[in-house]
């Protein structure tokens, strides 16, 4: 019995909302259209014979669509809350940056650099990635020079509004790689 109910539940979860929207629309049209229109469409006898089944199909499809809508709105709300919470935590992290972290972020803000390369084993860059302040923008990189990292848009905007958060950053001298052109 329980396996049977689980099978029905799995089947219902697979139903896409778009065909149910079409079913709900067609059932409403058949049930609620005026008699002359139903006669012109040729559904008047069908409606009279199967009114109960059409009504049940309409109720079931509308209920399922309403549940889908509620679930979608719930997910939208939770995603919005998650983004706000992540941004709030990120702003708190920006207020607690170490001198080294400030040095990593300063070129993005002060020099307008859009991308920097950091080796995979770089702990400071990995910490900034874990704090969701920067992200690895490319899955292709160089074993010695590292992978490209960009700053999150919200972090860049916040640091541009509050450049005092980068005070005390020691900008490292970037030696030119003789192997590059």
NUGUKOL-565225 format. One record per residue: residue in three letters; x, z, y of N, C-alpha, C in turn. Coordinates in steps of 0.2 Angstrom, whole numbers, plus 2048, in hexadecimal, padded with zeros to 3 digits. Each point is the difference from the previous one (the first is absolute). Last residue first. Layout:
AlaXZYXZYXZY...
//
This chain:
Unk91278C8BF8027FB804800802807Unk8058117EB7FB7FD8038027FA805Unk80F8107F57FD7FB7FB7FB7FC803Unk80A81380C8047FA8007FE7FA7FBUnk7F181480D8037FE7F98047F9801Unk7FD8138137FE7FA7FE8037FE7F9Unk7F881980A8067FB7FF7FD7F97FEUnk7F481480E7FF7FB7FB8067FC7FFUnk7FC81A8098037F98027FF7FC7FAUnk7EF8148058067FE7FD8027F9802Unk7F281380D7FF7F97FD8077FF7FDUnk7F38178048077FD8018007F97FDUnk7ED81180B8017FC7FB8077FD801Unk7F380E80F8068037FC8027FC7FAUnk7E87FC80A8058038048058037FBUnk7EA7F67FB8077FD7FE806802803Unk7E98068068018027F98077FE7FDUnk7F77FA8168048068008018027F9Unk7F37ED8058077FF7FF804806800Unk7E67F97FE8038078018087FF7FEUnk7F17ED8007FC805805804806801Unk8087F17F08017FD8077FC804805Unk7FF8077EA8078018038017FD806Unk7EB7FC7F5801807802807802803Unk7FC7EA7F77FC801806800807803Unk80B7FB7EB8037FD8067FC801806Unk7F78087ED8068048028037FD805Unk7EE7F47F77FD806804806804802Unk8047ED7F37FE7FE8077FE807804Unk8138017ED7F97FF8007FE7FF807Unk8187F77F97FD8078027F87FE800Unk8137F47EF7FD8008077FC806801Unk8167F67EF7FB8058027FD7FF807Unk8107F27EB7FD8018077FB805800Unk8158027EF7FA7FC8017FD801807Unk81B8007F77FA8047FF7FA7FC801Unk8197FD7FE7FE8018077F9803800Unk80B7FB7EB8048048047FD802807Unk7F47F37EF8028067FD805804804Unk7EC7F180A8077FF7FE8028067FDUnk7E67F68018058038048077FE7FDUnk7E37FE7FE8067FC7FF806803805Unk7E98068008028027FA8077FD7FEUnk7F58078198027FB7FB8028037F9Unk7FA80E8137FC7FA8018017FA7FCUnk80081C8008057FB7FE7FC7F9800Unk7FB8158117FF7FE7F98047FA7FEUnk7FC8188128037F97FF7FE7FE7F9Unk7F68138068027FE8078037F9800Unk7F88107EE7FC7FA8028017FE807Unk80B8117F17FC8028057FB7FB803Unk8107FA7F07FC8057FD7FB803805Unk8117F18077FB7FD7FD7FB8057FDUnk81280980A7FB7FD8057FB7FC7FDUnk8118097F27FC8058037FB7FE805Unk8107F17F77FB8017FB7FB806803Unk8127FA80D7FB7FB8007FB8017FBUnk81280F8007FC8018067FA7FA801Unk80F8007ED7FC8068007FC800806Unk80C7EB7F48008048067FB805800Unk8057EF7EF8028077FF800804806Unk7FB7E98007FB8037FC8018087FFUnk8097F28168018007F97FB8047FCUnk7FB7F48178038067FE8018007F9Unk7FA7F08188018007F88048077FFUnk7ED7F78138078027FF8018017F9Unk7EE7F48148028027F9807802800Unk7F67FB8157FA8007FC8018027F8Unk80B80681A8017FE7F97FA8007FCUnk8048088187FB7FB7FE8027FC7F9Unk80B81380D8037FA8007FB7FA7FEUnk7F98178018047FF8068037F9800Unk7F28077ED7FD8018078047FE806Unk8087FD7E97FA7FD8017FD801806Unk81480B7FC8017F98017F97FC800Unk8018187FC8017FE8078017F9800Unk7FD80C7EB7FA7FD8038027FE807Unk81180A7F37FD7FB7FC7FA7FC804Unk80A8148098057FA8007FD7FA7FCUnk7F48147FF7FF7FD8078057FA800Unk80280D7ED7FA7FC8007FF7FC807Unk81280F7FE8017FA7FC7FA7FC800Unk7FE81580A8057FB8048017FA7FDUnk7E980C7F98078028008047FB804Unk7E58058028057FC7FE807803800Unk7E78078058068047FD8057FB7FDUnk7ED7F880B8028058058058047FDUnk7F77EE7F38037FE806803805805Unk7F28067EE8077FE7FD8047FE806Unk7E98048048048068008077FF7FDUnk7F27ED801802802807803807800Unk7F87F87EB8067FC803802802807Unk7ED80A7F68068027FD8067FD802Unk7EB7F88088028068038068037FDUnk7F97EC7F78027FF807802807803Unk7F58007EB8077FD7FF8037FF807Unk7EA8078008048057FD8077FE800Unk7F07EF8058018058068058067FEUnk7FA7F07EF8057FD805801805806Unk7F08077EF8078007FE8057FD805Unk7E97FF8058038078008078007FEUnk7F57EC7FE801802807803807801Unk7F97F97EA8067FC802802802807Unk7EC8087F88068047FD8067FC802Unk7EC7F68078018078038068037FDUnk7FA7EC7F68027FF806801806804Unk7F78027EB8077FE7FF8037FF807Unk7E98047FF8048067FE8077FF800Unk7F17EE8038018048068048067FFUnk7FB7F37ED8057FD805801803806Unk7F08097F18078007FD8057FD805Unk7E97FD8058028078018078017FDUnk7F77EC7FC801800807802808802Unk7FA7FA7EA8067FD802802801807Unk7EB8087F88068047FE8077FD801Unk7ED7F48068008068048068047FEUnk7FB7EE7F38037FD806801806805Unk7F48047EC8077FF7FE8047FE807Unk7E88028018048077FF8077FF7FFUnk7F37ED802801803806803807800Unk7FB7F47EC8067FD803801803807Unk7EE8087F38068027FD8067FC804Unk7EA7FD8068028078018068017FEUnk7F77EA7FC802801807802808801Unk7F97FA7EB8067FD801802801808Unk7EB8087F98068047FD8077FD801Unk7ED7F48078008068048068047FDUnk7FA7ED7F48047FE806801806805Unk7F48047EC8077FE7FE8047FE807Unk7E88048018048067FF8077FF7FEUnk7F27ED8048018048068048067FFUnk7F97EB7F28068057FF801804806Unk7ED7F17FF8018027F98058057FFUnk7FA7F68167FB8047FD8018037F9Unk8107F280A8008068047FA8047FDUnk8027EA7F88068047FE800807803Unk7F07F18087FE8027F98068047FDUnk8047F78157FB8048017FD8037F9Unk8137F08078018077FD7FA804800Unk8057E980A7FE8007F98018077FDUnk8027F88188068017FC7FF7FF7F8Unk7ED80080F8047FA8028078007FCUnk7F28137FE7FC7FA7FD8057FA801Unk80681380B8028017F97FC7FA7FCUnk7FC8018178077FE7FF8028017F9Unk7EA8068078017F98008077FE7FFUnk7FC8177FF7FD7FC7FB8007F9801Unk81281080B7F97FF8007FE7FC7FBUnk81680F7FC7FE7FA8047F87FF800Unk80E8127F57FD8018067FE7FA804Unk80A8017E97FB8058017FC800806Unk8127F07FC7FB7FF7FB7FA805801Unk81480380D7FC7FA8027FA7FF7FBUnk80F8117FB7FC8028067FC7FA802Unk80E7FD7EE7FB8047FE7FB802806Unk8147F48047FB7FC7FD7FA8047FEUnk81280B80A7FD7FC8047FB7FB7FDUnk80D80F7F37FB8048047FD7FB805Unk8107F67F27FA8037FC7FB803805Unk8157FA8097FB7FA7FF7FA8027FCUnk8108118037FD7FE8067FB7FA800Unk80D8067ED7FA8058017FD7FF807Unk8147F37FB7FA7FE7FC7FA805801Unk81380780B7FE7FA8037FA7FD7FCUnk80D8147F97FB8018057FD7F9803Unk80B8047E78027FF8077FA801804Unk80580B7E87FC7FC803802800807Unk80A80E7F08037F98007FB7FB804Unk7FB8177FB8058008058037F9801Unk7EF8047EF7FD800807806800805Unk8068017EA7FD7FA8017FD800807Unk8098137F88067FC8017FD7F9802Unk7F18117FA8038018068057FB802Unk7F67FF7EB7FB7FE805803801807Unk80C8087ED8007F98017FC7FD805Unk8008177FC8067FE8038017F8801Unk7EE80A7F47FF8018078067FE804Unk8017FF7E97FB7FB8027FF800808Unk80D8107F48047FA8017FB7FB803Unk7F68147FB8058018068047F9801Unk7F28027ED7FC800806804800806
//
